[in-house]
C-alpha cells in the first residue's frame, strides 16, 4: 500500500480537498483502488457544533459521523464510501490520549507531543491502511504549513515516511503563485517560503501543485523548481477553473499529475480513461436549457455552508442538460420585504437545512409562495419542517402551528422533540445522525423518483414531525410519502395537487454525485425545467 500526503502553504482555502479528490478521480480512472482521509489540526472533536459562517458545511457520513466538508468532495469525485475513520481532528487525538492517561495506559510516564501525540496520529494511519484494502491512501492535512497546531501532524508524517521506507510515501504540496498587478508578473516567493517551512520540519515535497489565477510560464516554473528542489515537470499548474470544479481532474491530467504520481510510487497502470468525465463536464459547461432556481437560506455569506446542496443541484440539472441560474435569497430579507420581490419569475424554490430561529418566518413564506404559485419546491430537513408548518397554518386551520424548537409554548407543535429526546445538555453528536431506512408510499412522487419502495438516507437533525397532528394534516391534503418504520417517523411529505412539491427530513444532497444525480434533485430539476418551458 502506498501513501500520498497533501499539504498546503501560504494561505488557507487553496483547494487541497479538491486537489485530493481530483487526484483520486484520476487514479481510479487508471484502475487503482484508492481511499481518502482528512487530518484537521483544530481542537474540536468534530465540526458538529461549529458555526457555518466560520467553518462551512458539516458533512454527514453513512455511519453518522459529522465531518469536514472536504469529505463531501472525496465522496462526490470518487467511489469511496467513507466512515468516521476517514476524518481525524487534533481534538480526537488529544481526547484519546487523555483517555489513555486517565486509564493508566502510559504507566506514569510523562505524556508529551513526541512521542505520544505523533504515535497516535501514526496509529490512525496504520489502522486505515489495515482496514482499507486499497492501493493508495490519500491523506489531506488541513490548515497551512507553519501553523503551530499543525506541527504535530507534520512531524508524525515525517516519522511515518521514514518508517515505511523509500518509494512508499509521496508528499504533494499545494501552494499559491499570486499575480501582482502593479508589477504585472507572477511571484514565486510565497511558494519558496512555504516549501522552506516544510523542509525545516524535515519534509521535502516531491510535487508542487501551484494555484494561480493566470497561466504559469516556463520561466516561473523553472525558478520554483530551482529554489524548491523539485523537478520542473513536478511543478503543476492548477489555475482557477472557469465553469465548474469538475474541470479540475481534466486540468491536472493535462499537467500529467497522475502520471507523475504512479511513476514516483512505482506503479504500473494503464492511462486514465476520462471520456465519461469529459462528457459530463461538457454538459455542465454548455447545457441546452437554463432554469432559475431560488435557494432560500440564512448562511449565504459563506458559499461553503450549502456546498453539498448546490453541487447536488448542479448534478441534477446537468443530468437534464440544463444550466442553473442560482439565486441566493436571504430568508430574513423575505421577512422584511415579502417573497414576491425575490421569488417572482423563478422556476424552482429550494429551502435547505439549518438551525436556529433566525429567518424561519421567511422560509415559511417561501414555502407558502411555492405552494400558492405552483412553483416546484424541494425542502431539505428544516425545509420540510417549514413546509409542514406552513401547510398546517394555511390549509389545515392550525393558525398557531409552529415547531417547539422555535416556540416552546405553541398550541400546535407540528414539529417537536421525540419522547426521550433532550433539547439541553451536550450538543455534539447527540442529534439523529447517519443513514436510516425510509419506506416510500407507492404512487407518490418520491416513490416514482427513486423507482423503489425502500431507501436509505442520511440525517442530521433533532426535531421531528409530530404524529399527534398527522391525522389532521393528512385530512387537509398533506401526503405522507415516506416513513421510517422504527417509531413510525415521517420522513417525506408531498402536496398532491401541485406540479412538484416534495420535502424530506433527511439530507439527500449527501448522496449525490456528478455522474449519478440524486433522484429527488433530478425530479426537482426536471420539474423546474418544465416550469421554465411552460411559463
Helices and strands as residue ranges (DSSP letters): E 2-8, H 16-29, E 34-40, G 47-49, H 52-55, E 59-60, E 66-67, H 70-77, G 84-86, E 87-89, H 90-103, I 113-117, H 118-131, E 136-141, G 148-150, H 151-164, E 169-176, E 179-180, E 185-186, H 189-201, E 207-212, H 218-228, G 232-234, E 235-239, G 245-247, H 248-254, H 257-264, H 275-285, E 289-297, G 303-306, H 307-319, E 322-330, H 331-337, H 340-343, E 348-351, H 360-372, E 376-380, H 382-394, E 401-403, E 412-416, E 432-440, H 445-450, E 454-461, E 464-465, G 467-469, H 470-475, E 478-484, E 489-495, E 501-504, G 508-511, H 519-534
